[in-house]
């Protein structure tokens, strides 16, 4: 799993700030080629959140990725059972 980090697309217009939103993205999921993490981070930023990207490669990574997360969470790239 990669370390979480805040991302904001360069030159993106200012949107109303809604706080932080965490993107959990399974890089090993089959549909990962349809929307890249950069695309999703840009979309999250465009609706006013400060995105924090946390990549996972397995279901086992999920607990660690969610450790300390508060607020809005977006999950993409496969299915997890919590």
PEMO-V519518 format. One record per residue. N is the residue number from 0. RES is the residue in one small letter. PHI is phi in whole degrees, -180 to 180 (NA if undefined). BURIAL is b if it has 24 or more other ideal C-beta (glycine too) atoms within 12 Angstrom, else e. D_LAST is the distance of its C-alpha to the last C-alpha in Angstrom with 2 decimals. Layout:
# PEMO-V519518
n & res & phi & burial & d_last
N & RES & PHI & BURIAL & D_LAST
N & RES & PHI & BURIAL & D_LAST
This chain:
# PEMO-V519518
n & res & phi & burial & d_last
0 & x & NA & e & 17.66
1 & x & -87 & e & 20.25
2 & x & -68 & e & 21.01
3 & x & -69 & b & 20.08
4 & x & -154 & e & 23.16
5 & x & -80 & e & 24.39
6 & x & -133 & b & 26.03
7 & x & -140 & b & 28.46
8 & x & -61 & e & 30.41
9 & x & -64 & e & 34.04
10 & x & 76 & e & 36.33
11 & x & -71 & e & 33.65
12 & x & -66 & e & 35.11
13 & x & -70 & e & 34.16
14 & x & -119 & e & 31.72
15 & x & -56 & e & 31.11
16 & x & -80 & e & 28.79
17 & x & -112 & e & 25.52
18 & x & 99 & e & 24.12
19 & x & -88 & b & 21.56
20 & x & -131 & b & 18.70
21 & x & -96 & b & 16.29
22 & x & -104 & b & 15.90
23 & x & -98 & b & 13.18
24 & x & -130 & b & 14.98
25 & x & -86 & b & 14.52
26 & x & -70 & b & 18.19
27 & x & -94 & e & 18.11
28 & x & -71 & e & 17.06
29 & x & -64 & e & 20.04
30 & x & -89 & e & 20.51
31 & x & -60 & e & 20.77
32 & x & -81 & e & 24.51
33 & x & -78 & e & 24.41
34 & x & -143 & e & 23.30
35 & x & -78 & e & 23.57
36 & x & -56 & b & 21.76
37 & x & -62 & e & 25.18
38 & x & -62 & e & 25.36
39 & x & -69 & b & 22.04
40 & x & -61 & b & 23.01
41 & x & -62 & b & 26.37
42 & x & -66 & e & 25.01
43 & x & -64 & b & 22.83
44 & x & -64 & b & 25.95
45 & x & -63 & e & 28.17
46 & x & -96 & e & 26.52
47 & x & 103 & e & 27.10
48 & x & -95 & b & 24.12
49 & x & -95 & b & 24.50
50 & x & -77 & b & 21.90
51 & x & -123 & b & 20.17
52 & x & -96 & b & 19.07
53 & x & -130 & b & 16.58
54 & x & -81 & b & 16.71
55 & x & -128 & b & 14.38
56 & x & -125 & e & 15.61
57 & x & -158 & e & 12.87
58 & x & -62 & e & 9.21
59 & x & -63 & e & 10.57
60 & x & -73 & b & 11.74
61 & x & -62 & b & 8.60
62 & x & -58 & e & 8.77
63 & x & -65 & e & 12.45
64 & x & -64 & b & 12.40
65 & x & -91 & e & 10.77
66 & x & -58 & e & 13.13
67 & x & 80 & e & 15.63
68 & x & -76 & e & 14.58
69 & x & -128 & e & 15.95
70 & x & 88 & e & 16.75
71 & x & -74 & e & 16.02
72 & x & -130 & b & 13.38
73 & x & -108 & b & 14.04
74 & x & -124 & b & 12.02
75 & x & -142 & b & 14.40
76 & x & 90 & b & 15.27
77 & x & 125 & e & 13.03
78 & x & -117 & e & 9.85
79 & x & -126 & e & 6.38
80 & x & -109 & e & 3.79
81 & x & -104 & e & 0.00
